[in-house]
Amino acid sequence: MMTPFVYGLTVCKYYLISNGSSQTVKAHTAPVRSVDFSFDGRLLLTGSNDKIIKVINVNDKKFQSSLLSHTNWVKCARFSPDARLIGSGSDDHTVKLWDVAQKSVIHTFIDHQQDVNTIRFHPDGTCIASGSVDKKIKVSFVNLVMGY
């Protein structure tokens, strides 16, 4: 079992709880704000003040992709339940929906007027909730954007 841990300013570190060992992956050039594992545990997602989201293969510790589209710090990034999508929130006041396979933004939600601090997918993956400094919670329907 693995547990994410943010270490220092530029290194993403995780611990292998079963035997107490740890692995370190250099991921970003600025503070890491967010970490999330895919539900199957194969992928690690990181978001940072460098405005980049990274997807890392946990088994071989290799980067699968660097996702760039936010214009300010990435405060939160999460996998959808099936790990086909990523949701991210930023100090640029947006929530972005990413296609993991295509490594691209599918949709940008511009509902918030201030920094987005947190996001979470519904367990069935049909919508994403976001919370902001603007004191508002928004629920955006992913299935409408994706056409299913």
Secondary structure as UniProt FT lines:
FT   STRAND          2..7
FT   TURN            8..10
FT   STRAND          11..16
FT   TURN            17..19
FT   STRAND          22..26
FT   STRAND          32..37
FT   TURN            39..40
FT   STRAND          43..48
FT   TURN            49..50
FT   STRAND          52..57
FT   TURN            58..61
FT   STRAND          62..68
FT   STRAND          74..79
FT   TURN            81..82
FT   STRAND          85..90
FT   TURN            91..92
FT   STRAND          95..99
FT   TURN            100..103
FT   STRAND          104..109
FT   STRAND          116..121
FT   TURN            123..124
FT   STRAND          127..132
FT   TURN            133..134
FT   STRAND          137..141
FT   HELIX           142..146
//
